[in-house]
Amino acid sequence: MAIGNEGLLLAPAVLQPHDLRDAWRMKHKLGDESLYISGGTLLRTRWETGAAPIPRYLIDLRSIKGLTGVSMTANHIAIGALSPLSDCRNNALLQRVAPALHEALRSIAAPSVRNLATIGGNVVSGAGDALPALLIYDAELVWFDGRHAAAEPAEDWLRRLKYRSAPEDRILTEIRLRAVDAVGQSGGDGLRKFEAYRKVGRREAFTPSLVTVALSATVDRDGRFTDIRIAAGGGSATPQRLAAAEALLRETILSELTYGSLYMAVYEEYEACPDAFASADYRKKTAGNLVVSEIWSAFAQ
Ligand SMILES: Cc1cc2nc3c(=O)[nH]c(=O)nc-3n(C[C@H](O)[C@H](O)[C@H](O)COP(=O)(O)OP(=O)(O)OC[C@H]3O[C@@H](n4cnc5c(N)ncnc54)[C@H](O)[C@@H]3O)c2cc1C
């Protein structure tokens, strides 16, 4: 049974497991009376606003070693789920190979929050501003389910999340990005590559998002899009890849692209979520405009 928010002074017991199995056993023994916690920045906001009750027990994942840091293998770049956003943002490898993610991290909260907040917490929230950027790197989420750690495409997890009411009870241990070459203006092979991340909020900086878009694209010497990924999110919307907008670009030569049809493809496909600050229609239009303006700025001038 959770404690009501009137009991803010009744601090929950904080448990510090030594390893993943230990954490998992605690969660399964304590059930709904407990929550995993990483940086605690999102949970604290929910408790303070009364959006969620404070549980009786917090299982602090920061006590488990080996869940932080960024490394590269032949197949992917691995980011430990407990890595603070500030560490990810300052990581030289991520800056080089994942500029859209770097920009997304820059736009989240303020430095003091980013020092505590983890990338795993941002992902598990299901609506974090890092998610659209992660989607354009075909990110996989590695979950510990009590016995094994297994990878699952972030896109699949997000798709199922829309229809899931129970909170995630697995532990996110790692986020994997497909290994990509550093993004350049124009390679010797005649390929033009580009990546971008844009966030629109209610004010210029330190703001929750209304709309976020992330894009990556490559155009060959004949003006064909050979590689295109577009994702959108923002507010409480579940971030998604925009497959129809991607297909439109894949089938089009740059010189024949009509920006109106790209705008409409994004507008029709993006499932925005309205709230007290902006309608779904406004968010869909903004997503369309952001995608069009980024593609136009990158390739059409
Ligand atoms: C002032 C302020 C501004 C903010 N601005 C933004 C913003 O601009 N954009 C944005 O996206 N967010 C923002 N946030 C929200 C939050 O800071 C981030 O989403 C952050 O990355 C959450 O990470 P955390 O480690 O603090 O998560 P926590 O609060 O510890 O946890 C969040 C959720 O994830 C679960 N969880 C955490 N880690 C794991 C794990 N490894 N495995 C399984 N479950 C886990 C928890 O049980 C909880 O349900 C803001 C927060 C504050 C306080």
The ligand as an SDF file (V2000), in Angstrom:
LIG
                    3D

 53 58  0  0  0  0  0  0  0  0999 V2000
   13.3640   20.5570  -12.9880 C   0  0  0  0  0  0  0  0  0  0  0  0
   13.2330   19.3610  -13.9030 C   0  0  0  0  0  0  0  0  0  0  0  0
   13.2630   19.5350  -15.2780 C   0  0  0  0  0  0  0  0  0  0  0  0
   13.1280   18.4260  -16.1200 C   0  0  0  0  0  0  0  0  0  0  0  0
   13.1880   18.6330  -17.4680 N   0  0  0  0  0  0  0  0  0  0  0  0
   13.1030   17.5630  -18.3090 C   0  0  0  0  0  0  0  0  0  0  0  0
   13.1950   17.7580  -19.7200 C   0  0  0  0  0  0  0  0  0  0  0  0
   13.3690   18.8670  -20.2330 O   0  0  0  0  0  0  0  0  0  0  0  0
   13.0740   16.6500  -20.5160 N   0  0  0  0  0  0  0  0  0  0  0  0
   12.9190   15.3860  -20.0060 C   0  0  0  0  0  0  0  0  0  0  0  0
   12.8570   14.4190  -20.7630 O   0  0  0  0  0  0  0  0  0  0  0  0
   12.8310   15.1940  -18.6690 N   0  0  0  0  0  0  0  0  0  0  0  0
   12.9230   16.2350  -17.8120 C   0  0  0  0  0  0  0  0  0  0  0  0
   12.8240   16.0420  -16.4600 N   0  0  0  0  0  0  0  0  0  0  0  0
   12.4910   14.7010  -15.9510 C   0  0  0  0  0  0  0  0  0  0  0  0
   13.7060   13.8650  -15.4760 C   0  0  0  0  0  0  0  0  0  0  0  0
   14.7090   14.6540  -14.8950 O   0  0  0  0  0  0  0  0  0  0  0  0
   14.3770   13.0490  -16.5710 C   0  0  0  0  0  0  0  0  0  0  0  0
   13.4090   12.3390  -17.3220 O   0  0  0  0  0  0  0  0  0  0  0  0
   15.4280   12.0760  -16.0010 C   0  0  0  0  0  0  0  0  0  0  0  0
   16.2460   11.5890  -17.0450 O   0  0  0  0  0  0  0  0  0  0  0  0
   14.8320   10.9160  -15.2190 C   0  0  0  0  0  0  0  0  0  0  0  0
   15.9170   10.1330  -14.7440 O   0  0  0  0  0  0  0  0  0  0  0  0
   16.0550    9.7270  -13.2150 P   0  0  0  0  0  0  0  0  0  0  0  0
   17.2860    8.8820  -13.1080 O   0  0  0  0  0  0  0  0  0  0  0  0
   16.0070   10.8880  -12.3110 O   0  0  0  0  0  0  0  0  0  0  0  0
   14.7360    8.8350  -13.0490 O   0  0  0  0  0  0  0  0  0  0  0  0
   13.9580    8.4480  -11.7220 P   0  0  0  0  0  0  0  0  0  0  0  0
   13.1670    9.6110  -11.2360 O   0  0  0  0  0  0  0  0  0  0  0  0
   14.8800    7.7950  -10.7390 O   0  0  0  0  0  0  0  0  0  0  0  0
   12.9860    7.2970  -12.3080 O   0  0  0  0  0  0  0  0  0  0  0  0
   12.0550    7.5780  -13.3190 C   0  0  0  0  0  0  0  0  0  0  0  0
   11.2210    6.3070  -13.5840 C   0  0  0  0  0  0  0  0  0  0  0  0
   12.0210    5.2880  -14.1590 O   0  0  0  0  0  0  0  0  0  0  0  0
   12.1120    4.1340  -13.3030 C   0  0  0  0  0  0  0  0  0  0  0  0
   13.5170    3.7270  -13.4380 N   0  0  0  0  0  0  0  0  0  0  0  0
   14.6030    4.5330  -13.3110 C   0  0  0  0  0  0  0  0  0  0  0  0
   15.7070    3.8780  -13.6680 N   0  0  0  0  0  0  0  0  0  0  0  0
   15.3300    2.6310  -14.0140 C   0  0  0  0  0  0  0  0  0  0  0  0
   16.0280    1.4750  -14.5070 C   0  0  0  0  0  0  0  0  0  0  0  0
   17.3500    1.4990  -14.7250 N   0  0  0  0  0  0  0  0  0  0  0  0
   15.3270    0.3440  -14.7490 N   0  0  0  0  0  0  0  0  0  0  0  0
   13.9700    0.3080  -14.5560 C   0  0  0  0  0  0  0  0  0  0  0  0
   13.2500    1.3650  -14.1070 N   0  0  0  0  0  0  0  0  0  0  0  0
   13.9370    2.5190  -13.8520 C   0  0  0  0  0  0  0  0  0  0  0  0
   11.6680    4.5870  -11.9410 C   0  0  0  0  0  0  0  0  0  0  0  0
   11.0540    3.5280  -11.1960 O   0  0  0  0  0  0  0  0  0  0  0  0
   10.6680    5.6640  -12.3050 C   0  0  0  0  0  0  0  0  0  0  0  0
    9.4200    5.0790  -12.6330 O   0  0  0  0  0  0  0  0  0  0  0  0
   12.9550   17.1220  -15.5800 C   0  0  0  0  0  0  0  0  0  0  0  0
   12.9340   16.9640  -14.1840 C   0  0  0  0  0  0  0  0  0  0  0  0
   13.0650   18.0540  -13.3580 C   0  0  0  0  0  0  0  0  0  0  0  0
   13.0470   17.8540  -11.8690 C   0  0  0  0  0  0  0  0  0  0  0  0
  1  2  1  0
  2  3  1  0
  2 52  2  0
  3  4  2  0
  4  5  1  0
  4 50  1  0
  5  6  2  0
  6  7  1  0
  6 13  1  0
  7  8  2  0
  7  9  1  0
  9 10  1  0
 10 11  2  0
 10 12  1  0
 12 13  2  0
 13 14  1  0
 14 15  1  0
 14 50  1  0
 15 16  1  0
 16 17  1  0
 16 18  1  0
 18 19  1  0
 18 20  1  0
 20 21  1  0
 20 22  1  0
 22 23  1  0
 23 24  1  0
 24 25  2  0
 24 26  1  0
 24 27  1  0
 27 28  1  0
 28 29  2  0
 28 30  1  0
 28 31  1  0
 31 32  1  0
 32 33  1  0
 33 34  1  0
 33 48  1  0
 34 35  1  0
 35 36  1  0
 35 46  1  0
 36 37  1  0
 36 45  1  0
 37 38  2  0
 38 39  1  0
 39 40  1  0
 39 45  2  0
 40 41  1  0
 40 42  2  0
 42 43  1  0
 43 44  2  0
 44 45  1  0
 46 47  1  0
 46 48  1  0
 48 49  1  0
 50 51  2  0
 51 52  1  0
 52 53  1  0
M  END
$$$$
